[in-house]
Amino acid sequence: MNFNELSVARPDLAFIAHWVDNKAHVLDVGCGDGVMMDYLQSDKQCSGYGIELADDKVLASTQRGVKVIQQDMENGLGLFGDNSFDTVLCLSSLQMMKHVEALLRDIVRVGKEAIVSFPNFAYWPHRVALLKGRMPVSESLPYEWYDTPNVRCATITDFRDLAEECGLEVIECVALADGQHVTFLPNLRGDLAVFRLRRKDKR
């Protein structure tokens, strides 16, 4: 997969891919169908693994040539040592976890840097939906309240506070809307939050 193909399929991933160095060793936690690792391997000569639980997504990743470990992320990343990877990705998966803080600490333990993304619950259409007495449904939150896999709802400000509590340095934080960087009122106008993180003691 090349960059143009990734940009068409997943503009959010195309933006995030710029933060991953060429030839980096990468762990993609919750890799889904493996499209991100597929791109990083073929276009940026990265190595690494994906972690995924769902059978159909493990199969899709494997068919793309991605090495996948089938495991529940809630069980942690104990099979990897400290600083095993240059970059750990956790893209639109963290909000599905019951134990967010524990997994976040594990992600920054095994990676020199981490890139985390999640739906921004403070996005203005979400706020409008709540004012109307309805749970939000959008491109970043595409499920109804009764079938959503998301068990956590967070805003950019909430996650920044969590990062501070966990002793993490926020290297970069951006909000995206339709895969485009939002600079003006990002917590209101961005539907996807993306954080680039590392432990403060790694400077």
TORKOL-4160 file (C-alpha; in steps of 0.2 Angstrom, whole numbers, padded with zeros to 4 digits, m for minus):
203
<pt num="1" X="0000" Y="0000" Z="0000"/>
<pt num="2" X="0007" Y="0017" Z="m0005"/>
<pt num="3" X="0003" Y="0034" Z="0003"/>
<pt num="4" X="m0010" Y="0039" Z="m0009"/>
<pt num="5" X="m0020" Y="0023" Z="m0006"/>
<pt num="6" X="m0019" Y="0026" Z="0012"/>
<pt num="7" X="m0024" Y="0044" Z="0011"/>
<pt num="8" X="m0040" Y="0038" Z="0001"/>
<pt num="9" X="m0044" Y="0024" Z="0012"/>
<pt num="10" X="m0040" Y="0032" Z="0029"/>
<pt num="11" X="m0035" Y="0050" Z="0029"/>
<pt num="12" X="m0033" Y="0050" Z="0048"/>
<pt num="13" X="m0020" Y="0036" Z="0047"/>
<pt num="14" X="m0011" Y="0045" Z="0033"/>
<pt num="15" X="m0009" Y="0060" Z="0044"/>
<pt num="16" X="m0003" Y="0049" Z="0059"/>
<pt num="17" X="0009" Y="0040" Z="0048"/>
<pt num="18" X="0020" Y="0055" Z="0046"/>
<pt num="19" X="0025" Y="0053" Z="0065"/>
<pt num="20" X="0032" Y="0036" Z="0062"/>
<pt num="21" X="0050" Y="0036" Z="0056"/>
<pt num="22" X="0056" Y="0026" Z="0042"/>
<pt num="23" X="0062" Y="0008" Z="0047"/>
<pt num="24" X="0055" Y="0010" Z="0064"/>
<pt num="25" X="0050" Y="m0005" Z="0074"/>
<pt num="26" X="0032" Y="m0004" Z="0077"/>
<pt num="27" X="0018" Y="m0012" Z="0088"/>
<pt num="28" X="0000" Y="m0008" Z="0083"/>
<pt num="29" X="m0011" Y="m0012" Z="0097"/>
<pt num="30" X="m0028" Y="m0015" Z="0091"/>
<pt num="31" X="m0022" Y="m0016" Z="0073"/>
<pt num="32" X="m0039" Y="m0020" Z="0065"/>
<pt num="33" X="m0038" Y="m0026" Z="0047"/>
<pt num="34" X="m0019" Y="m0021" Z="0047"/>
<pt num="35" X="m0020" Y="m0007" Z="0035"/>
<pt num="36" X="m0008" Y="0004" Z="0045"/>
<pt num="37" X="0005" Y="m0009" Z="0047"/>
<pt num="38" X="0003" Y="m0014" Z="0029"/>
<pt num="39" X="0007" Y="0004" Z="0024"/>
<pt num="40" X="0021" Y="0006" Z="0036"/>
<pt num="41" X="0029" Y="m0010" Z="0031"/>
<pt num="42" X="0028" Y="m0007" Z="0012"/>
<pt num="43" X="0031" Y="0012" Z="0011"/>
<pt num="44" X="0042" Y="0016" Z="0026"/>
<pt num="45" X="0051" Y="m0001" Z="0028"/>
<pt num="46" X="0045" Y="m0003" Z="0046"/>
<pt num="47" X="0045" Y="m0019" Z="0055"/>
<pt num="48" X="0034" Y="m0025" Z="0069"/>
<pt num="49" X="0018" Y="m0033" Z="0074"/>
<pt num="50" X="0000" Y="m0030" Z="0076"/>
<pt num="51" X="m0011" Y="m0036" Z="0091"/>
<pt num="52" X="m0029" Y="m0040" Z="0088"/>
<pt num="53" X="m0042" Y="m0051" Z="0095"/>
<pt num="54" X="m0056" Y="m0052" Z="0082"/>
<pt num="55" X="m0054" Y="m0067" Z="0071"/>
<pt num="56" X="m0060" Y="m0059" Z="0055"/>
<pt num="57" X="m0048" Y="m0044" Z="0058"/>
<pt num="58" X="m0033" Y="m0056" Z="0062"/>
<pt num="59" X="m0037" Y="m0065" Z="0045"/>
<pt num="60" X="m0038" Y="m0048" Z="0036"/>
<pt num="61" X="m0021" Y="m0042" Z="0043"/>
<pt num="62" X="m0013" Y="m0059" Z="0040"/>
<pt num="63" X="m0019" Y="m0058" Z="0022"/>
<pt num="64" X="m0010" Y="m0041" Z="0020"/>
<pt num="65" X="0006" Y="m0048" Z="0026"/>
<pt num="66" X="0005" Y="m0041" Z="0044"/>
<pt num="67" X="0012" Y="m0052" Z="0058"/>
<pt num="68" X="m0002" Y="m0053" Z="0071"/>
<pt num="69" X="m0003" Y="m0059" Z="0088"/>
<pt num="70" X="m0021" Y="m0063" Z="0093"/>
<pt num="71" X="m0023" Y="m0057" Z="0111"/>
<pt num="72" X="m0035" Y="m0047" Z="0121"/>
<pt num="73" X="m0027" Y="m0030" Z="0124"/>
<pt num="74" X="m0035" Y="m0030" Z="0141"/>
<pt num="75" X="m0022" Y="m0043" Z="0146"/>
<pt num="76" X="m0008" Y="m0031" Z="0144"/>
<pt num="77" X="0008" Y="m0031" Z="0135"/>
<pt num="78" X="0018" Y="m0042" Z="0147"/>
<pt num="79" X="0026" Y="m0052" Z="0133"/>
<pt num="80" X="0036" Y="m0037" Z="0127"/>
<pt num="81" X="0050" Y="m0030" Z="0137"/>
<pt num="82" X="0053" Y="m0011" Z="0141"/>
<pt num="83" X="0057" Y="m0001" Z="0125"/>
<pt num="84" X="0055" Y="m0015" Z="0114"/>
<pt num="85" X="0048" Y="m0004" Z="0100"/>
<pt num="86" X="0052" Y="0013" Z="0093"/>
<pt num="87" X="0033" Y="0017" Z="0091"/>
<pt num="88" X="0018" Y="0009" Z="0099"/>
<pt num="89" X="0001" Y="0014" Z="0090"/>
<pt num="90" X="m0016" Y="0013" Z="0099"/>
<pt num="91" X="m0027" Y="0020" Z="0086"/>
<pt num="92" X="m0046" Y="0022" Z="0090"/>
<pt num="93" X="m0045" Y="0007" Z="0102"/>
<pt num="94" X="m0041" Y="0014" Z="0119"/>
<pt num="95" X="m0059" Y="0020" Z="0122"/>
<pt num="96" X="m0064" Y="0002" Z="0120"/>
<pt num="97" X="m0054" Y="m0004" Z="0135"/>
<pt num="98" X="m0060" Y="m0006" Z="0153"/>
<pt num="99" X="m0043" Y="m0002" Z="0161"/>
<pt num="100" X="m0037" Y="0013" Z="0151"/>
<pt num="101" X="m0024" Y="0019" Z="0163"/>
<pt num="102" X="m0016" Y="0002" Z="0165"/>
<pt num="103" X="m0015" Y="m0001" Z="0146"/>
<pt num="104" X="m0008" Y="0017" Z="0143"/>
<pt num="105" X="0006" Y="0014" Z="0155"/>
<pt num="106" X="0010" Y="m0002" Z="0147"/>
<pt num="107" X="0010" Y="0006" Z="0130"/>
<pt num="108" X="0023" Y="0019" Z="0135"/>
<pt num="109" X="0033" Y="0005" Z="0144"/>
<pt num="110" X="0036" Y="m0005" Z="0129"/>
<pt num="111" X="0038" Y="0009" Z="0116"/>
<pt num="112" X="0050" Y="0023" Z="0116"/>
<pt num="113" X="0035" Y="0034" Z="0109"/>
<pt num="114" X="0017" Y="0030" Z="0108"/>
<pt num="115" X="0003" Y="0037" Z="0096"/>
<pt num="116" X="m0014" Y="0036" Z="0103"/>
<pt num="117" X="m0030" Y="0042" Z="0095"/>
<pt num="118" X="m0048" Y="0041" Z="0100"/>
<pt num="119" X="m0065" Y="0049" Z="0096"/>
<pt num="120" X="m0066" Y="0067" Z="0104"/>
<pt num="121" X="m0083" Y="0067" Z="0114"/>
<pt num="122" X="m0082" Y="0086" Z="0114"/>
<pt num="123" X="m0084" Y="0088" Z="0095"/>
<pt num="124" X="m0098" Y="0100" Z="0092"/>
<pt num="125" X="m0110" Y="0089" Z="0084"/>
<pt num="126" X="m0109" Y="0077" Z="0099"/>
<pt num="127" X="m0113" Y="0091" Z="0110"/>
<pt num="128" X="m0128" Y="0096" Z="0100"/>
<pt num="129" X="m0134" Y="0078" Z="0100"/>
<pt num="130" X="m0133" Y="0078" Z="0119"/>
<pt num="131" X="m0142" Y="0095" Z="0120"/>
<pt num="132" X="m0156" Y="0086" Z="0110"/>
<pt num="133" X="m0157" Y="0072" Z="0123"/>
<pt num="134" X="m0148" Y="0059" Z="0111"/>
<pt num="135" X="m0132" Y="0050" Z="0112"/>
<pt num="136" X="m0120" Y="0056" Z="0098"/>
<pt num="137" X="m0118" Y="0046" Z="0082"/>
<pt num="138" X="m0105" Y="0052" Z="0070"/>
<pt num="139" X="m0091" Y="0046" Z="0058"/>
<pt num="140" X="m0080" Y="0044" Z="0073"/>
<pt num="141" X="m0094" Y="0037" Z="0085"/>
<pt num="142" X="m0103" Y="0027" Z="0072"/>
<pt num="143" X="m0113" Y="0015" Z="0084"/>
<pt num="144" X="m0129" Y="0017" Z="0093"/>
<pt num="145" X="m0129" Y="0017" Z="0112"/>
<pt num="146" X="m0134" Y="m0001" Z="0113"/>
<pt num="147" X="m0122" Y="m0009" Z="0102"/>
<pt num="148" X="m0106" Y="0002" Z="0104"/>
<pt num="149" X="m0089" Y="m0006" Z="0108"/>
<pt num="150" X="m0084" Y="0010" Z="0116"/>
<pt num="151" X="m0084" Y="0009" Z="0135"/>
<pt num="152" X="m0076" Y="0026" Z="0138"/>
<pt num="153" X="m0079" Y="0043" Z="0132"/>
<pt num="154" X="m0066" Y="0056" Z="0133"/>
<pt num="155" X="m0061" Y="0074" Z="0127"/>
<pt num="156" X="m0045" Y="0081" Z="0122"/>
<pt num="157" X="m0044" Y="0090" Z="0139"/>
<pt num="158" X="m0048" Y="0074" Z="0148"/>
<pt num="159" X="m0035" Y="0064" Z="0140"/>
<pt num="160" X="m0021" Y="0077" Z="0142"/>
<pt num="161" X="m0025" Y="0077" Z="0161"/>
<pt num="162" X="m0024" Y="0058" Z="0161"/>
<pt num="163" X="m0007" Y="0059" Z="0152"/>
<pt num="164" X="m0001" Y="0071" Z="0166"/>
<pt num="165" X="m0007" Y="0059" Z="0180"/>
<pt num="166" X="0002" Y="0045" Z="0171"/>
<pt num="167" X="0019" Y="0054" Z="0171"/>
<pt num="168" X="0018" Y="0056" Z="0152"/>
<pt num="169" X="0025" Y="0070" Z="0141"/>
<pt num="170" X="0013" Y="0076" Z="0127"/>
<pt num="171" X="0025" Y="0078" Z="0112"/>
<pt num="172" X="0011" Y="0083" Z="0100"/>
<pt num="173" X="m0008" Y="0084" Z="0101"/>
<pt num="174" X="m0019" Y="0087" Z="0086"/>
<pt num="175" X="m0037" Y="0086" Z="0082"/>
<pt num="176" X="m0043" Y="0080" Z="0065"/>
<pt num="177" X="m0059" Y="0082" Z="0056"/>
<pt num="178" X="m0061" Y="0071" Z="0040"/>
<pt num="179" X="m0042" Y="0068" Z="0042"/>
<pt num="180" X="m0038" Y="0086" Z="0041"/>
<pt num="181" X="m0028" Y="0095" Z="0055"/>
<pt num="182" X="m0040" Y="0107" Z="0065"/>
<pt num="183" X="m0030" Y="0121" Z="0073"/>
<pt num="184" X="m0045" Y="0133" Z="0078"/>
<pt num="185" X="m0055" Y="0127" Z="0093"/>
<pt num="186" X="m0048" Y="0109" Z="0091"/>
<pt num="187" X="m0058" Y="0102" Z="0106"/>
<pt num="188" X="m0074" Y="0109" Z="0099"/>
<pt num="189" X="m0071" Y="0106" Z="0080"/>
<pt num="190" X="m0061" Y="0090" Z="0080"/>
<pt num="191" X="m0069" Y="0073" Z="0079"/>
<pt num="192" X="m0053" Y="0063" Z="0082"/>
<pt num="193" X="m0040" Y="0067" Z="0095"/>
<pt num="194" X="m0022" Y="0061" Z="0092"/>
<pt num="195" X="m0008" Y="0062" Z="0105"/>
<pt num="196" X="0010" Y="0058" Z="0103"/>
<pt num="197" X="0017" Y="0053" Z="0120"/>
<pt num="198" X="0032" Y="0047" Z="0129"/>
<pt num="199" X="0037" Y="0044" Z="0147"/>
<pt num="200" X="0044" Y="0060" Z="0155"/>
<pt num="201" X="0060" Y="0051" Z="0160"/>
<pt num="202" X="0064" Y="0047" Z="0142"/>
<pt num="203" X="0071" Y="0064" Z="0137"/>
